[in-house]
Amino acid sequence: MGRWIREHLVLILGLLVLAYTFVPIAVVVLMSFNDPASRNVYRFDAFTLDNWTDPCAAEGMCAALGKSIEIGLLATLGATILGTLAAFALVRYDFLGRSSTNLLIFLPMASPEIVMGSSLLALFVAAGQAGQLGFWTILIAHVMFCLSFVVVTVRSRLAGFDDNLEQAAMDLYATPAQTFWRVTFPLVFPGILGAALLSFSLSFDDFIITNLNAGTTTTFPMYVWGAAQRGVPMQVNVVGTVMLLISMVIVIGGEVNSRRRSAKLA
C-alpha cells in the first residue's frame, strides 16, 4: 500500500486539490435548492424547487443580470474585433513601436484591478463625464480591460500558424480575400472563440472596475455584493448553477467536436 501511494502521490494530491476547488461550486449548486429559514444565515434548511421555478423572485436581481449579460455581450464583441485586428497587426506586420505596443498590451493584465478601475474613472472625470457614469462608461471600461486578453489569446494562435498554407492557397489562384476567409480565418477561429468566451467571463464577473465606473447602474456582481449586506437570496445560486451548466456544455461540446474531427481525419 505504501509503495502504491508513493507511486501515485502526485495524482492523489492533484485529485484532492481538484476536489477542494469544486467544494464552493458544489455549495452553490446545493444552495440553489435551499429553502432558508432566514436570509441572514447561509445554511441549508429544506429542499425546494421554488428558486428554480421563480428565479426572478428577488427584487432587482433579473434586471441586474440582464444588464450584466448585455454589457458582457457588447464588451465581448468590441474587444474581440479590436483585439483580433491588433493581434494580426502585431504578428504579421513590422512597424515602428511594435515592441513598445507588445509591452503596453500586458500592462492592463499585470496591473491590479483597483489601479485599472481608478485610472479609467480619472479618465472619465477628466473628460467631463463624472455626472454621467453608467452603462456606457462600464462598457468602455470592460472593452479596455478585455482587449489585452483577446490580443494575447489570438496572437498565441497566430504565432503557431503555418504561412505555407496561405501561400499554397494563393498558388492555387485564390484571391487574398478567399485565402483569408477559407484558410486563415477557419484556422484562427478557435483562438478567436476562446478569446471571446474569456472576455465574456471577465466582463460578466467583474466587480472592482465596474463599481468604480458604474454610477447608479447595477450589474449582477454589484447586486450580489449589495444583497450580501442584507442576506443573499437563494436565486443568486440558481444563476451561478446555470452559468456552471452553460460552461460545462461549451467545454464538453468543444471536446466532442474535437474528437469527431480527429476521428474523421484518422
Rosetta blueprint (number, residue, H / E / L):
1 M L
2 G H
3 R H
4 W H
5 I H
6 R H
7 E H
8 H L
9 L H
10 V H
11 L H
12 I H
13 L H
14 G H
15 L H
16 L H
17 V H
18 L H
19 A H
20 Y H
21 T H
22 F H
23 V H
24 P H
25 I H
26 A H
27 V H
28 V H
29 V H
30 L H
31 M H
32 S L
33 F L
34 N E
35 D L
36 P L
37 A L
38 S L
39 R L
40 N L
41 V L
42 Y L
43 R L
44 F L
45 D L
46 A L
47 F E
48 T L
49 L L
50 D H
51 N H
52 W H
53 T H
54 D L
55 P L
56 C L
57 A L
58 A L
59 E L
60 G L
61 M H
62 C H
63 A H
64 A H
65 L H
66 G H
67 K H
68 S H
69 I H
70 E H
71 I H
72 G H
73 L H
74 L H
75 A H
76 T H
77 L H
78 G H
79 A H
80 T H
81 I H
82 L H
83 G H
84 T H
85 L H
86 A H
87 A H
88 F H
89 A H
90 L H
91 V H
92 R H
93 Y L
94 D L
95 F L
96 L L
97 G L
98 R H
99 S H
100 S H
101 T H
102 N H
103 L H
104 L H
105 I H
106 F H
107 L H
108 P H
109 M H
110 A H
111 S L
112 P L
113 E H
114 I H
115 V H
116 M H
117 G H
118 S H
119 S H
120 L H
121 L H
122 A H
123 L H
124 F H
125 V H
126 A H
127 A L
128 G L
129 Q L
130 A H
131 G H
132 Q H
133 L L
134 G L
135 F H
136 W H
137 T H
138 I H
139 L H
140 I H
141 A H
142 H H
143 V H
144 M H
145 F H
146 C H
147 L H
148 S H
149 F H
150 V H
151 V H
152 V H
153 T H
154 V H
155 R H
156 S H
157 R H
158 L H
159 A H
160 G L
161 F L
162 D L
163 D H
164 N H
165 L H
166 E H
167 Q H
168 A H
169 A H
170 M H
171 D H
172 L L
173 Y L
174 A L
175 T L
176 P H
177 A H
178 Q H
179 T H
180 F H
181 W H
182 R H
183 V H
184 T H
185 F H
186 P H
187 L H
188 V H
189 F H
190 P H
191 G H
192 I H
193 L H
194 G H
195 A H
196 A H
197 L H
198 L H
199 S H
200 F H
201 S H
202 L H
203 S H
204 F H
205 D H
206 D L
207 F L
208 I H
209 I H
210 T H
211 N H
212 L H
213 N H
214 A L
215 G L
216 T L
217 T L
218 T L
219 T L
220 F H
221 P H
222 M H
223 Y H
224 V H
225 W H
226 G H
227 A H
228 A L
229 Q L
230 R L
231 G L
232 V L
233 P L
234 M L
235 Q H
236 V H
237 N H
238 V H
239 V H
240 G H
241 T H
242 V H
243 M H
244 L H
245 L H
246 I H
247 S H
248 M H
249 V H
250 I H
251 V H
252 I H
253 G H
254 G H
255 E H
256 V H
257 N H
258 S H
259 R H
260 R H
261 R H
262 S H
263 A H
264 K H
265 L H
266 A L
